[in-house]
Amino acid sequence: MSDMAVAGTTSAEASGTGWPGTGTSGRVTSVTGTSGTGTTGAGQAVPLRLPAVFVPAPLPREGRIVLWDPEGETPDGPAAPTPPAPGAPPVRTTLTVVRPHGATARPRTAPALSLPLDVALPHLVRARHDPAAHPATACWGAAALHALRLTARGRLLPGLTATGHDAWRAGPLDPDDLAHLRAIAAALPPEGHAVPLPGPGPLRLPQPEALLRAFLDAVADTLPRTPAAPHTAGRPFAHRAPQHLPAAHDWAAEVAAGMDAGVRISLRLDLSAHDLFDADPAGGADDTEPARRAGAAIVQVHSLADPTLVADAAALWAGEADMAFGPRARVDAALAVRRAARVWPPLDRLGEQDVPDVLALSEPEVSDLLSVAATRLAAAGVAVHWPRDLAHDLTATAVVRPAPGAATDGTGFFESEELLRFRWQLALGGDPLTEAEMDTLAEAHRPVVRLRDRWVLVDPALVRRARKRDLGLLDPVDALSVALTGTAEVDGETVEAVPVGALAALRDRITAGVRPAEPPPGLRATLRDYQLRGLAWLDLMTSLGLGGCLADDMGLGKTVTLIALHLKRDHRAPTLVVCPASLLGNWQREITRFAPGVPVRRFHGPHRTLDGLEGGFVLTTYGTMRSAAPLLAGRPWGMVVADEAQHVKNPHSATAKALRTIPAPARVALTGTPVENNLSELWALLDWTTPGLLGPLTSFRARHARAVENGEDDQAVERLARLVRPFLLRRRKSDPGIVPELPPKTETDHPVPLTREQAALYEAVVRESLLAIETADGIARRGLVLKLLTSLKQICDHPALYLKDGTHPDGGDRLAARSGKLALLDELLDTVLAEDGSALVFTQYVGMARLISAHLTARAVPVDLLHGGTPVPERERMVDRFQDGATPVLVLSLKAAGTGLNLTRAGHVVHFDRWWNPAVEEQATDRAYRIGQTQPVQVHRLITEGTVEDRIAEMLEAKRALAEAVLGSGESALTELSDRELSDLVSLRRGA
């Protein structure tokens, strides 16, 4: 070591000053797994509570970390550490250390454990946070982490040892690296460097900083030499065995000089000379001449010892900085320039000058610095400083610009046959450049350009955009999509895009909030505040010719809002309402109630006709619309409304295709569930209300839906939200402005045990089905899984539903005894009827609905059954009887009656079985929990314990939290489960 400390009364290390008492009797044979110990790969205990020292070796990678026992002593042991073989595993040994002895210090031998560096490093790093680790060991842990970080940053330099063998060294070290090294050295306790240096004379210890520097070199020489590094035996700087390289002495001396130098260099660019872009210094007149001068790089010298000390190379060579930098500074700076020239060859010209102070730069060289050379130089420790007054804020934005005088309302905008210009607009400091200024930029062949009386640093990519400004033409719908999302795809890259002119005005109109509208004359209803805002929004969107989707929760009054919209618009042309058959009567009653005097006609049934039609409403079903689409398309409509629009969520269905053939200046979709299964359903709704808005379905799925559904890109969610938000108004019953309007709702899950018969059937079906599923694959396997799930759910409802043996029960009590759910339903209804209440009972199986209805009839409970096969007139009579209180219990099949009906008489809603999509269940609940309801609503969900229903209920709770983003695909998703996952899902839990 070059720096020594002489032991004696003048040395704190040797005199004993500062030696802490250990107060332990630690031994190398500590117990593995306890605090303060670690374990090597061979199971050897590493006692971290003992102090560690680093023992260097002539070949740096053969240095060792030795943990020694301060309380142990081997009086007759050797006077020096027992050297293990290079690369050997941890070994027991002895170590000569310096210990306090009265007022002085003396060497003595202590038992120790010696570890090679590759084994010691992970234990040292762990010791930093081990409260039982010795302070010296923790300090060496900090040094190990510092060494690892230097290696990870590539701070490794090849060189030779004093004997001419290959060795890596850590470097070059920047000022922060050196400061950190010195901080660790200052904190290193005496035990961490208490090994005496060899040689005659006074007892000496290594200086902590010098020992730490040797440790960094040893780690640097160890880590690159992995078994995979050498391609052939004996390869220098890769193989662990030493390689003698005497011929590389001069090269190694230069590398070492650079690493041990006390200075580093940087380049300060000067682009402000008066003749910067004057005539070619070589006499040429061509602006693109390579020799044309574009500026100069001024060499600056920085002191590593004092980072605040900086001088130009010219001042250093003039002798003006000798006192500050020292006599070696010029040699070190010249070597630093030579090393930098290996990274960037133009610096070679500095070596030809008497003083390497200023390098004249050509335009290509400045461009090279601007692009990649500055980054390479920075990685080599040479910073490049651009002039402070050089403008860096030249930007390019894709701009969509309509033709002058374009309409700012949606109708005129979208009816225009003129395409919109899509082009690059460059700006300096946010201020757009003129066409002439962009022309100047496009013609530039220099990395800096004079614009607006200032020098501007120009990215070559921006010059290319100035040269090719036009990006093509966009049709109005694509332009609006760009305006709303603020992004566009250009050459496969997503770039920022902004609308200007009439397009920006249109975007602002449809994205700005709306104030509540005034109710129209002729409306016999008091609209709530949120309904008036919905009316104003629909009026804005339809007047702009854009259409929209009103996606309020079920029961929030979408029907009356649409009736108000019809009255507010110019309703000389009739409004066509397409809805499920079960809602025809509801629409007719609501129109008659809220807009008396407005003509209403049903276009449904065998005697339907459109003869003599003038204004008002025409009501038809999806089925009728599909078969009579040509007739309906031949009539002028003022507005077309799709109620329960999820019926056309499949854009490829015949119903959706037929609906698209009916022209109208305004289209409105009404639905409480704009997304039930995937985002393609949202595309289908909005592509009908505003055709072309979301582009083709394939590109919509590629750009938006797939990333959102897979959770791959948070920005994709926000981008899609910005695009669809103006066209879809979504309000929930839980919203602060709506919840006070509704009575409270209580939801209760009722766990129900299986009967003995149900449990036996359940286990038999699971056992037989899983055996068949294990031997099937593909479509056949998926079919078997779906069949299994259906069978289990039917068994959970009632054995008779699965066995098909109880449609006509011979006794109510006997039927209830076979199903825990049916028995609980009897209890619930007994309570409801005793309180003179009414209840809705939903089931997804028509067979179960018939069983329940027959069972309640046998018990003399007044009940009606509504399912998909119920004729429309009879449905309406059933609804009237229930609302009037004549029938207190209404049993409904979920698909046929889960939407559209107004059944506010019910204070109780019973879900006899669980649907796979929570949104569908909520729609069914909303038959009772809706505007107009005045009593609290209690929702009861019957769930058989320990069954697939139980586990599906858990999944639905997790799914409900994600319902507003993307809902899963229900039962079909379960068909992709592995055999083991499927077995876990359906197997009966005995604890139940």
Buried (B, 14 or more C-beta within 10 A) or exposed (E): BEEBBEBBEEBEBBBBEEBEEBEBEBEBEBEEEEEBBBEBEEEBBBBBBBBBBBBBBEBBBBBBBBBBBBEBBBEEBEEBBEBBEBBBBBBEBBBBBBBBEEEBBEBBBBBBBBBBBBBBBBBBBBBBEBEBBBBBBBBBBBBBBBBBEBBEEEBBBBBBBEEBBBBBBBBBBBBEBBEBBEEBBEBBBBBBBBBBBEEEEEBBBBBBBBBBBBBBBBBBBBBBBEEEEBEEEEBBBBBBBBBEBEEBEEEBEEBBBBBEBBBBBBBBBBBEEEEBBEEBEEEEEEEEBEBBBBBBBBBBBBBBEEBEBBBBBBBBBEEEBEEBBBEBBBEBBBBBBBBBBEBBEBBBEBEEEEBBBBBBBBBBBBBBBBEEBBEBBEEBBBBBBBBEEBBEEBBBBBBBBBEEEBBBBBBBBBEBEEBBBBBBBBBBEEEBBEEEBBBBBBEBBBBBBEBEEEBBBBBEEBBEBBBEBEBEEBBBBBBBBBBBBBBBEBEEEBBEBBBBBBBBBBBEBBEEEBEBBEBBEBBEBEBBEBBBBBBBBBBBBBBBBBBBBBBBBBBBBBBBBBBBBBBBBEBEBBBBBBBBBBBBBBBBBBBEEBBEEBEBBBBBEEEBEBEEBEBBBBBBBBBBBBEBBEBBBEBEBBBBBBBBBBBBBBBEBEBBBBBBEBEBBBBBBBBBBBBBBBBBBBBBBBBBBBEBBBBEBEEBBEBBBBBBBEEEEEEBBEBBBBBBEBBBBBBEBEBEEBEEBBEEBEBEBBBBBBBEBBBEBBBEBBEEBBEEBEEEEEEEBBEBBBBBBBBBBBBBBBBBBBEEEBEEBEEBEEBBEBBBBBBBBBEBBEEBBEEEBBBBBBBBBBBBBBBBBBBBBBBEBBBBBBBEEBEBEEBBBBBEBBBEEEBBBBBBBBBBBBBBBBBBBBBBBBBBBBBBBBBBBBBBBBBBBBBEBEBEBBBBBBBBBBBBBBBBBEBBEEBBEEBEEBBBBBBEEBBEBEEEEBBEBBBBEEEB
